Amino acid sequence: MKNRLSDLNDHLFCQIERLNEEGITDETLEREHKRAEAIVAVADQIVANANLQIRAAEIVNRYGSNPETYLEKIHEASQPSLSPPKLNGTRQ
């Protein structure tokens, strides 16, 4: 494996082929099933990391190398509001 997403895809398909082998014993199938679960767990983390890298690249593309204004907006949006919510434009 050369640590590219296309290599990960190939590896996942190879695991599917091992699970789908004709004449596989129950013991071997159980072992491959456990192996597949471990592979999928690692693959999920690799894909999540790739998505994070893409999001970071999009932020840098949109805001340049200093995305502080964008990050401040995210931080402000994640903070609970201290004022009561507005309904129909009026305070309750």
C-alpha positions in Angstrom: 0.0 0.0 0.0 1.3 3.4 -0.9 -1.0 5.4 1.4 -3.2 6.9 -1.2 -7.0 6.8 -1.1 -7.1 4.8 -4.3 -4.9 2.2 -2.6 -7.3 2.1 0.3 -10.1 1.5 -2.1 -8.2 -1.4 -3.7 -7.5 -2.8 -0.2 -11.2 -2.7 0.7 -12.2 -4.5 -2.5 -9.6 -7.2 -1.8 -11.2 -7.7 1.6 -14.6 -8.1 0.0 -13.1 -10.7 -2.3 -11.7 -12.6 0.7 -15.1 -12.5 2.4 -16.8 -13.8 -0.7 -14.5 -16.7 -1.4 -16.2 -20.0 -2.3 -15.7 -22.8 0.1 -14.5 -20.6 3.0 -14.8 -22.3 6.3 -16.9 -20.8 9.1 -13.7 -20.3 11.2 -11.9 -18.5 8.3 -15.0 -16.5 7.6 -15.2 -15.4 11.2 -11.5 -14.4 11.2 -12.0 -12.4 8.0 -15.1 -10.8 9.3 -13.2 -9.5 12.4 -10.4 -8.4 10.1 -12.8 -6.6 7.9 -14.3 -4.7 10.9 -10.9 -3.6 11.9 -10.0 -2.5 8.3 -13.3 -0.6 8.0 -12.7 1.2 11.3 -9.3 2.4 10.2 -10.6 3.2 6.7 -13.3 5.4 8.3 -10.6 7.4 10.1 -8.6 7.8 7.0 -11.6 9.1 5.1 -12.5 11.4 7.9 -9.0 12.8 7.9 -9.1 13.3 4.1 -12.4 15.2 4.5 -10.8 17.4 7.1 -7.9 18.1 4.8 -10.3 19.0 2.0 -12.3 21.4 4.4 -9.0 23.0 5.5 -8.0 23.5 1.8 -11.4 25.0 1.0 -11.0 27.5 3.9 -7.5 28.5 2.8 -8.7 28.8 -0.7 -11.6 31.0 0.3 -9.9 33.1 3.0 -6.2 32.9 2.2 -3.6 31.7 4.6 -5.2 33.6 7.5 -8.8 32.3 8.0 -9.2 33.9 11.5 -12.4 35.8 10.5 -14.0 32.6 9.2 -13.0 30.7 12.4 -14.3 33.6 14.6 -17.7 33.3 12.9 -17.7 29.5 13.6 -16.8 30.1 17.2 -19.5 32.8 17.7 -22.1 30.5 16.1 -21.2 27.7 18.5 -21.6 29.9 21.6 -24.9 29.9 23.4 -26.9 33.1 23.1 -27.3 35.0 26.3 -30.4 36.9 25.0 -33.8 35.2 24.8 -34.8 34.0 21.3 -36.8 36.2 19.0 -40.1 35.1 17.8 -41.7 36.9 14.9 -39.1 39.7 15.3 -40.1 40.5 18.9 -38.5 39.5 22.2 -40.6 37.3 24.4 
